[in-house]
Amino acid sequence: MTPDKTDNRCSTGVKNEQRIIALEQDMSEVKGAVQDIRDKLLGRLPNWATALITILTAIAVGLIVNSVR
């Protein structure tokens, strides 16, 4: 580890600082993506509505299959 002549910091320390800055930027992007996903999930149908749609679809498919026979 040779100290940098311009500001008395070693080159490894400077590289590590750059990596930390890059990681902090990546983390802020990940946090934003997680918040977007959470907001989308909160806007979905309630569980009872999803269950009702599933049951009605199953009944409709059952009626169609029975009418074809």
N, C-alpha and C positions, 0 to 999 in steps of 0.2 A: 504494500500500500504506500504509494509514493504521494506525498502531499502535493496538491496543486499549488503552483507558485502564485497564482493570482489571488486566492482567498484563503490559503492555508487549510483547505479541506482535502481529504484524500479522495481519489477518483471513485473508490468503492462507495464511500458515503454519499457522494453526489448521485451516483447511479441508484442507490437505494432510495434517496429522496425522490428521484424522478419516478421510481416504481411506486412509491407510496402515493404520490400525486395521481398517477394513472389509476391506481386501485381505488382511490377516493372518488374519482370521476366515474369509474365503472360502477361503484356501489350506488352512487346517486342515480345512475341510469336504471339499475336493478330495482331500487326503491320505487322509482317512478313507474316501472313496468308492473310491479306487484300492486301498487295502488290502483293502476288502471284495471288490472284483472279483478281486484276486489270490488271496484265500483261496478264492473260489468256483472259480476256474480250477484251483487246486491240487487241489481235491477231485474233479475230473472223471476220467473213465476214462483209463487209460493208452492210448497210441497203438496198441499192438498189439491191445487189446480193441476199439477203435473200428474198426480195419482188419478184424478178424475179423467183427464185426457187419455191416459194409458188404459183405464178401464173401458171408456167409451170406444176407443179404437179397437180393443180386443173384442168387444161385443159386436161392433160393426163388421170386423173381419170374420168373426164366427158366423154372423148372419149371411154374409156373402158366400162363404164356403159352403154352408148348409143349403143355400138356394141353388148353387151350381150342381150339387149332387142330385 
